[in-house]
């Protein structure tokens, strides 16, 4: 069973709490989230992410492929947690001078 870590973790929203996020470091974490916390419809993106994560665990696919499919499914469902979305728009250096 392959549990190679992703190069960068993925953070997914936990809809129940509204503020918390779930850190996904590898395909096993991704499957845990997909099974336990996924509250959106199980679209084709969800099913692809699930299948690719299973393949990664069986060493039939790469960890980075699993990460990419997870991100695609999470973006479609609106559960991809992006820090900058929570902080609001970033100000540029020229904005700070004004």
Secondary structure, 3 states (H helix, E strand, C coil): CCCCEEEEEEEEECCCCCCCEEEEEEHHHHHHHHHHCCCCCCCHHHHHHHHHHHHHHCCCCCHHHHHHHHHHHHHHHCCECCHHHHHCCCCCHHHHHC
